[in-house]
Amino acid sequence: MSQPGRNKGLSLPSHPRGWIGPVRVWLSEAVAFLEQRGVPEALANAEFIMAAVLKTSRNDVRLGSSHPLDEKQGFHFWNLVKERGERIPLAYVLESQNFMGFDLLVTREVLVPRPETEELVVEAQRRLRSLDRPNPVILEIGTGTGCVAIVLAKSIPRAMVYAIELSPAALALARKNAEAHGVSRSIRFLNEDLFKSAAKAVGWADMVVSNPPYIPSGEIDGLEPEVLKEPRLALDGGKDGLDAIRAIAADAPRHIKKDGFLLLEIGAQQGSAVRDILKKSGGREIEIRKDLQGLDRIAVARF
Ligand SMILES: C[S@@+](CC[C@H](N)C(=O)[O-])C[C@H]1O[C@@H](n2cnc3c(N)ncnc32)[C@H](O)[C@@H]1O
């Protein structure tokens, strides 16, 4: 059997029956290929890709390593491995990312949801519960995939979430994700620019939560190749990374009901600057919380 990959100059698992070979062989070829291209955690990446191709779990992939792939599966697997070898984020390759137990559709038009943002959501849940308000209203700024809005809508009873986003493509994806998880009716997605805050109403939200773009413009080009494939709009926080944070904090006193909260994901070096910004905007009980790696990551203030 011919090996189409060879014609394209690819290194493919050699096997007496061409493209048909056991999972184990495909995996070890993929690991070598990915390592050569500097992909971190090559084995985990190869196993996740294999799991997606076989529509099974990563654990089952490991258990079934002697199963053969058929030709179609082998071709599909290797195409995805090739994409990952180009340092395209795994979530874009798989078009999916798990966030707090929810599988979300992911395209190249949105930021890939991160574990740090799960910590932001856990803190938001904790603060909302402490407020103990019936029918809490939440404003999420820069929704991307919709991950924050969706988990809050799923986990906070009778919550109404307003999720704003500048990118129409991201907004369309967030709507799809909300529909898939059955929370379309608890989230209003709005195409708005956080710098042109259109909401005139005062004191309408119990919480404002945001993972805004917060990377200083000058640092973006030095980031990992995978991050450079993500939308600049989702990353670039201006010269010092704090443009969006300043705008959100300035609007917070107008948006947030008495004693409600503002929660922001921030950069590891931004703790003290954000504390000052929040203080100047009238925030109280300001806390800069660390992530699981011990880095400043979440700013909380009461208004
Ligand atoms: C860091 S991403 C966060 C995405 C998602 N909430 C998450 O946590 O994975 C920031 C989001 O803000 C959006 N955004 C950037 N500038 C914006 C603006 N001026 N107005 C509204 N949204 C904006 C980006 O498109 C992006 O989706």
The ligand as an SDF file (V2000), in Angstrom:
LIG
                    3D

 27 29  0  0  0  0  0  0  0  0999 V2000
   -8.0400   37.1950   27.6770 C   0  0  0  0  0  0  0  0  0  0  0  0
   -9.4050   36.9550   26.6200 S   0  0  0  0  0  0  0  0  0  0  0  0
  -10.5470   36.1360   27.7290 C   0  0  0  0  0  0  0  0  0  0  0  0
  -11.5230   35.2270   27.0280 C   0  0  0  0  0  0  0  0  0  0  0  0
  -12.3440   34.3510   27.9850 C   0  0  0  0  0  0  0  0  0  0  0  0
  -13.1630   35.1330   28.8740 N   0  0  0  0  0  0  0  0  0  0  0  0
  -11.4090   33.4680   28.7960 C   0  0  0  0  0  0  0  0  0  0  0  0
  -11.2330   33.7610   29.9690 O   0  0  0  0  0  0  0  0  0  0  0  0
  -10.8570   32.5020   28.2470 O   0  0  0  0  0  0  0  0  0  0  0  0
  -10.0330   38.5890   26.4950 C   0  0  0  0  0  0  0  0  0  0  0  0
  -11.2770   38.7460   25.6410 C   0  0  0  0  0  0  0  0  0  0  0  0
  -11.6320   40.1310   25.5930 O   0  0  0  0  0  0  0  0  0  0  0  0
  -12.0320   40.4580   24.2830 C   0  0  0  0  0  0  0  0  0  0  0  0
  -11.7960   41.9020   24.0970 N   0  0  0  0  0  0  0  0  0  0  0  0
  -10.6140   42.5020   23.8050 C   0  0  0  0  0  0  0  0  0  0  0  0
  -10.7870   43.8300   23.7070 N   0  0  0  0  0  0  0  0  0  0  0  0
  -12.0920   44.0620   23.9430 C   0  0  0  0  0  0  0  0  0  0  0  0
  -12.8750   45.2460   23.9750 C   0  0  0  0  0  0  0  0  0  0  0  0
  -12.3320   46.4370   23.7240 N   0  0  0  0  0  0  0  0  0  0  0  0
  -14.1860   45.1430   24.2690 N   0  0  0  0  0  0  0  0  0  0  0  0
  -14.7430   43.9200   24.5080 C   0  0  0  0  0  0  0  0  0  0  0  0
  -14.0520   42.7650   24.4840 N   0  0  0  0  0  0  0  0  0  0  0  0
  -12.7450   42.8400   24.1970 C   0  0  0  0  0  0  0  0  0  0  0  0
  -11.1730   39.5990   23.4050 C   0  0  0  0  0  0  0  0  0  0  0  0
  -11.7200   39.4420   22.1230 O   0  0  0  0  0  0  0  0  0  0  0  0
  -11.1200   38.3090   24.2100 C   0  0  0  0  0  0  0  0  0  0  0  0
  -12.1660   37.4450   23.8550 O   0  0  0  0  0  0  0  0  0  0  0  0
  1  2  1  0
  2  3  1  0
  2 10  1  0
  3  4  1  0
  4  5  1  0
  5  6  1  0
  5  7  1  0
  7  8  2  0
  7  9  1  0
 10 11  1  0
 11 12  1  0
 11 26  1  0
 12 13  1  0
 13 14  1  0
 13 24  1  0
 14 15  1  0
 14 23  1  0
 15 16  2  0
 16 17  1  0
 17 18  1  0
 17 23  2  0
 18 19  1  0
 18 20  2  0
 20 21  1  0
 21 22  2  0
 22 23  1  0
 24 25  1  0
 24 26  1  0
 26 27  1  0
M  CHG  2   2   1   9  -1
M  END
$$$$
